[in-house]
Amino acid sequence: MVDLDDVDLALLALLSEDGRATFSDLASRVNLSVAATKRRVDRLRAQQVITGFTATIDQTALGWPVHAFTEVRYVGTSQPEEMMQAMTEIPEVEAVYTIAGDPDMLVKVRARDHSHLQQVINHLRRGGKATGTKTMIVLGSWHR
């Protein structure tokens, strides 16, 4: 665990809101010099607290408005790496989480419409050694 102070936490919150904020903008918000702010961000990156900067894409604007999570169960002899590999080869899969208990995996998917989602679920069922799925369609969301 990395030891973080209030300024580090404030920088992380600001960068989470806007990963393109300049060091000058950040410095004025946390009451540090630009050089001190850059050193802190560099340290957070070196400690792998900040693992990268990315753009957040509105998938609905790109024609992928259906968002769902599918629980996937596998035969008991399946290895987690094998299970994840089968899911990552499906273009509609945004994220894969192996989880404890039943089910074995939670898969985040995007689709163009409900018919397309059905095709994606069918593909998930065929991938690897899946024994069953349960899908929940997202109606709304909130993100930190």
C-alpha positions as CSV (number, residue, x, y, z in Angstrom):
1,M,0.0,0.0,0.0
2,V,1.2,3.5,-0.9
3,D,1.2,6.2,1.7
4,L,-0.8,9.2,0.3
5,D,-1.4,12.6,1.8
6,D,-4.3,15.0,1.2
7,V,-2.6,16.7,-1.7
8,D,-1.9,13.3,-3.4
9,L,-5.6,12.4,-2.9
10,A,-6.7,15.8,-4.3
11,L,-4.4,15.4,-7.4
12,L,-5.9,11.9,-8.0
13,A,-9.4,13.3,-7.7
14,L,-8.6,16.1,-10.1
15,L,-6.9,13.8,-12.6
16,S,-9.9,11.4,-12.4
17,E,-12.2,14.3,-13.4
18,D,-9.9,15.5,-16.2
19,G,-6.8,13.5,-17.2
20,R,-5.8,16.2,-19.5
21,A,-5.5,18.9,-16.8
22,T,-2.2,20.8,-17.1
23,F,0.3,20.8,-14.2
24,S,-0.4,24.5,-14.0
25,D,-4.1,23.9,-13.5
26,L,-3.5,21.2,-11.0
27,A,-1.0,23.3,-9.1
28,S,-3.4,26.2,-8.7
29,R,-6.1,23.8,-7.4
30,V,-3.8,22.1,-4.8
31,N,-1.8,25.2,-3.8
32,L,1.6,23.9,-4.9
33,S,4.1,25.1,-7.5
34,V,3.9,23.7,-10.9
35,A,7.3,21.9,-10.4
36,A,6.1,20.4,-7.0
37,T,2.9,19.3,-8.6
38,K,4.7,17.6,-11.5
39,R,7.0,15.8,-9.1
40,R,4.0,14.5,-7.2
41,V,2.3,13.2,-10.3
42,D,5.5,11.7,-11.5
43,R,5.9,9.9,-8.1
44,L,2.3,8.6,-8.3
45,R,3.0,7.3,-11.7
46,A,6.3,5.7,-10.6
47,Q,4.5,4.0,-7.7
48,Q,1.9,2.8,-10.1
49,V,-0.9,4.6,-8.3
50,I,-1.6,6.3,-11.6
51,T,-1.4,3.6,-14.3
52,G,-2.3,5.6,-17.3
53,F,-4.4,8.3,-18.9
54,T,-7.3,7.6,-21.1
55,A,-10.2,9.1,-23.0
56,T,-13.7,8.2,-21.8
57,I,-15.8,7.3,-24.9
58,D,-19.6,7.7,-25.1
59,Q,-20.4,4.3,-26.5
60,T,-24.0,5.4,-27.1
61,A,-22.8,8.1,-29.5
62,L,-20.9,5.4,-31.4
63,G,-24.1,3.3,-31.9
64,W,-23.6,0.9,-28.9
65,P,-26.4,2.0,-26.5
66,V,-27.1,-1.4,-24.9
67,H,-24.9,-2.1,-21.9
68,A,-25.1,-5.3,-20.0
69,F,-23.3,-7.5,-17.5
70,T,-23.3,-11.3,-18.0
71,E,-22.5,-13.8,-15.3
72,V,-20.8,-16.8,-16.8
73,R,-20.3,-20.2,-15.2
74,Y,-17.7,-22.7,-16.3
75,V,-17.0,-26.4,-15.8
76,G,-14.9,-26.9,-12.6
77,T,-11.7,-27.9,-14.4
78,S,-11.5,-24.6,-16.4
79,Q,-8.5,-22.3,-15.6
80,P,-9.3,-18.6,-15.1
81,E,-6.7,-17.6,-17.8
82,E,-8.5,-19.9,-20.3
83,M,-11.9,-18.4,-19.3
84,M,-10.6,-14.8,-19.7
85,Q,-8.9,-15.5,-23.0
86,A,-12.1,-16.9,-24.5
87,M,-14.0,-13.7,-23.5
88,T,-11.4,-11.2,-24.6
89,E,-11.6,-12.5,-28.2
90,I,-15.2,-11.3,-28.4
91,P,-15.2,-7.7,-29.8
92,E,-18.3,-6.6,-27.8
93,V,-16.7,-7.5,-24.5
94,E,-15.5,-4.3,-22.7
95,A,-14.2,-6.0,-19.5
96,V,-13.9,-9.3,-17.8
97,Y,-13.8,-10.0,-14.1
98,T,-13.1,-13.3,-12.5
99,I,-15.0,-13.5,-9.2
100,A,-15.2,-15.7,-6.1
101,G,-18.2,-17.9,-5.7
102,D,-20.9,-18.6,-8.1
103,P,-20.7,-17.5,-10.9
104,D,-17.1,-17.7,-12.0
105,M,-16.9,-14.5,-14.1
106,L,-18.7,-11.2,-14.7
107,V,-18.5,-9.9,-18.3
108,K,-19.2,-6.3,-19.3
109,V,-20.6,-6.1,-22.8
110,R,-21.9,-3.5,-25.3
111,A,-24.3,-4.1,-28.1
112,R,-26.1,-2.2,-30.9
113,D,-29.6,-3.4,-29.9
114,H,-31.3,-6.3,-28.0
115,S,-31.0,-8.6,-31.0
116,H,-27.3,-8.0,-31.1
117,L,-27.1,-8.5,-27.4
118,Q,-28.7,-11.9,-27.8
119,Q,-26.0,-12.8,-30.4
120,V,-23.3,-11.7,-28.0
121,I,-24.7,-13.8,-25.2
122,N,-24.9,-16.8,-27.5
123,H,-21.2,-16.2,-28.4
124,L,-20.4,-16.0,-24.7
125,R,-22.1,-19.4,-24.1
126,R,-20.1,-21.0,-26.9
127,G,-16.7,-19.5,-25.7
128,G,-14.5,-21.8,-23.7
129,K,-16.3,-24.2,-21.4
130,A,-19.3,-22.1,-20.4
131,T,-22.0,-24.1,-18.6
132,G,-24.5,-21.2,-18.1
133,T,-25.0,-17.4,-18.2
134,K,-27.3,-14.8,-16.6
135,T,-27.5,-11.4,-18.2
136,M,-28.5,-8.1,-16.6
137,I,-29.2,-5.1,-18.9
138,V,-28.1,-1.7,-17.5
139,L,-30.9,0.9,-17.3
140,G,-28.8,3.6,-15.8
141,S,-25.4,4.2,-14.3
142,W,-23.2,6.4,-12.1
143,H,-19.4,6.5,-12.3
144,R,-16.8,7.9,-10.0
